[in-house]
Amino acid sequence: MSSENTNTNNNNNNNNNNNNNNTQEKPSNQIRVSAKTRVYSFVDQANTALAAHPEIELSGLGSAMTTVVSVAEILRNQHNCEIKKIQTSLVESEKNASKSKLAITVAKK
C-alpha cells in the first residue's frame, strides 16, 4: 500500500471518529417514535428491546405522542407489561420553537 493510500485511509478513519463523537447514540432500551412510521413497526422494535432489557422507554415529539400511547397500550395488552412512568416536557427545536415531548417507560411484570 502506498503512503498516499495510507494517508487517505487515516483521514477517513479520523472523519469517521469525528462523526461518531458528534452524534449521540441512544441506548438500546430507548425507542424514538415518529408519527410517519407504522405503529406495529415500533411494537416490533419494543418487543425486541423488551427481550433484552427489563424496561424500555418510548418517546415522541408533537404529533408522535399519540403513536407513543398506542404502542404502550398495545404492549400492555399483548404482554405481561406494565406502564411504570409517564413524563411530559417541552423541548426546544432547531427553529427556537417548543415542542411537547411524551416519554412512557414500560417494564416487564
Backbone torsions as a table, in degrees:
resi	resn	phi	psi	omega
1	MET	NA	135.2	-178.5
2	SER	-78.7	164.3	-179.5
3	SER	-67.8	-28.1	177.9
4	GLU	-65.7	-43.4	177.9
5	ASN	-64.8	-39.0	179.1
6	THR	-62.3	-43.8	178.9
7	ASN	-63.7	-39.7	179.1
8	THR	-64.1	-43.8	178.6
9	ASN	-62.8	-41.6	178.6
10	ASN	-63.3	-41.2	178.7
11	ASN	-64.1	-41.0	178.0
12	ASN	-63.2	-41.8	178.5
13	ASN	-63.6	-41.4	178.1
14	ASN	-63.2	-41.3	178.6
15	ASN	-64.2	-41.1	178.6
16	ASN	-63.5	-41.1	178.2
17	ASN	-63.9	-40.6	178.9
18	ASN	-65.0	-40.8	179.0
19	ASN	-63.7	-39.0	179.7
20	ASN	-67.1	-33.2	179.4
21	ASN	-72.3	-29.6	-176.9
22	ASN	-81.8	-26.1	-178.9
23	THR	-94.3	142.3	178.9
24	GLN	-90.4	125.4	176.3
25	GLU	-87.0	134.8	178.2
26	LYS	-92.3	144.9	177.1
27	PRO	-62.1	154.4	-176.4
28	SER	-71.1	-9.9	177.3
29	ASN	-97.7	11.9	175.9
30	GLN	-115.2	131.9	179.1
31	ILE	-122.5	120.7	177.4
32	ARG	-93.5	119.2	-173.3
33	VAL	-96.9	140.4	174.5
34	SER	-118.7	159.6	-178.9
35	ALA	-80.8	-15.5	-173.9
36	LYS	-89.1	-12.2	-177.3
37	THR	-102.9	149.4	-179.0
38	ARG	-60.4	144.5	-177.8
39	VAL	-60.1	-42.6	-174.2
40	TYR	-71.1	-18.0	173.1
41	SER	-69.2	-34.7	176.5
42	PHE	-74.3	-32.6	176.1
43	VAL	-63.5	-42.6	177.7
44	ASP	-62.4	-44.9	177.2
45	GLN	-60.0	-42.2	-179.0
46	ALA	-65.9	-41.2	177.9
47	ASN	-61.5	-41.3	177.2
48	THR	-63.6	-43.9	-180.0
49	ALA	-66.6	-38.0	179.0
50	LEU	-67.8	-25.8	176.6
51	ALA	-68.7	-26.8	-177.1
52	ALA	-101.9	-19.8	-174.8
53	HIS	-131.7	148.5	178.4
54	PRO	-70.6	-25.9	176.7
55	GLU	-147.8	154.1	179.4
56	ILE	-132.4	160.1	177.3
57	GLU	-118.3	124.9	174.6
58	LEU	-102.1	132.3	179.2
59	SER	-141.4	152.5	178.8
60	GLY	-158.0	154.3	-179.8
61	LEU	-109.7	144.9	172.6
62	GLY	56.7	-122.9	-175.9
63	SER	-69.3	-12.1	177.7
64	ALA	-78.2	-8.7	-178.4
65	MET	-62.8	-35.6	178.5
66	THR	-67.4	-33.7	177.2
67	THR	-67.4	-38.5	177.3
68	VAL	-59.3	-45.4	179.7
69	VAL	-64.1	-42.3	179.7
70	SER	-61.8	-45.4	179.8
71	VAL	-62.4	-45.2	-179.6
72	ALA	-61.9	-41.5	-180.0
73	GLU	-68.5	-39.6	177.5
74	ILE	-62.8	-44.7	178.7
75	LEU	-61.6	-41.7	-179.0
76	ARG	-64.5	-39.1	-178.9
77	ASN	-77.5	-29.7	-177.9
78	GLN	-80.5	-36.3	-169.5
79	HIS	-123.3	-179.7	170.9
80	ASN	-88.8	61.1	178.9
81	CYS	-109.8	154.6	174.8
82	GLU	-133.6	151.6	177.5
83	ILE	-85.0	117.3	-176.4
84	LYS	-88.3	-41.0	-172.7
85	LYS	-151.4	142.7	174.1
86	ILE	-126.7	125.4	-179.7
87	GLN	-125.7	141.9	171.9
88	THR	-124.3	149.0	178.0
89	SER	-159.7	170.9	173.5
90	LEU	-108.8	134.1	-177.8
91	VAL	-121.2	135.4	176.1
92	GLU	-75.4	132.8	176.5
93	SER	-97.4	179.2	-177.5
94	GLU	-63.6	-27.7	-175.6
95	LYS	-95.6	25.6	178.9
96	ASN	58.3	29.8	175.3
97	ALA	-111.8	148.1	178.4
98	SER	-90.7	140.2	174.8
99	LYS	-123.3	145.8	176.4
100	SER	-77.0	143.2	177.9
101	LYS	-127.5	138.2	175.9
102	LEU	-122.6	130.9	176.2
103	ALA	-128.1	127.0	178.9
104	ILE	-121.0	126.2	176.6
105	THR	-98.0	125.0	-179.1
106	VAL	-115.1	134.4	-178.1
107	ALA	-128.2	152.8	173.3
108	LYS	-68.2	147.9	176.4
109	LYS	-81.7	NA	NA
